[in-house]
Amino acid sequence: MTTFVFDLDGTICFNGQPVSEVILRCLEDLTATGHKVIFASARPIRDLLPVLHQRFHEYPLIGGNGSLISINGKIAHVESFSEDQMQGLFRLIEEHQATFLIDSDWDYAYTGPVDHPILHKIDHSKLARQVPVHSLKSVIKILILTAEDMESLAEKFRALGVTVHRHRKEHIIDVNPPQVDKWTALKKLGVDEQQFVAFGNDSNDIPMFKTALHSVMIGHHDELKPFASESIPLEDNVEDQIVAKILELANQQLAV
């Protein structure tokens, strides 16, 4: 049977809304017939839960672009920045007068604008605490929301050896510890290269698209497109197209 890996925002849920029952029922049918379903998101686990119905909370969940792994409803793996890395990152944050959302494995710190769109995705279910950044016991992800010269800041982050995703449409920089991405997290869950199907929509999906047996891009992303086996356009019936594609690939049983 096949392992199916799904990004969330812009892939199987849209406009800040939870994953629809149409898609959820399709995913339940997948697991009922022996296929495996894994969710892999840029969101931390805390913010991944509100867009998935509770009956999916014990599925394998990858959060923070691979920094967090939840199994059977409990966080089982945390990958955080070292103290030296944090010192270097904060030096650059101060240098560029950047504002941020910084996540630990559960709580978070926020210094961004009061009207930033990201606020609609943070701790919607009030499961965590917003605290001063120095109160976070560990840091698994940094999202830069505003800064002087974002392009220069992104390059300086890369020079520190950390993992950087530049989301230009959203005007943000997404930073993770070194060698952390969705594919490295999938390996920790026992998923083998060329033995899974991936659905995604953004540059942070590239590592798993590169290693998937088959990959489906939702919408269009210039950086992701070269690694996609096929794509589904963002049209009014996109959810129906996604369900049809999932069923088609499941019936093909692409992977053992």
GIGINOR-V545378 format. One record per helix or strand of 3 or more residues. SS is the DSSP state (@ for helix, = for strand). FROM is the first residue (numbers start at 1). TO is the last residue. Records with the same first field share a line. If there is no record, write none. Layout:
SS: FROM-TO, FROM-TO
This chain:
=: 3-6, 36-40, 60-63, 68-71, 74-78, 99-103, 108-110, 141-146, 163-167, 172-176, 196-200, 214-218, 230-232
@: 21-32, 45-51, 54-56, 64-66, 83-95, 117-121, 133-135, 150-159, 182-188, 203-211, 222-225, 238-252
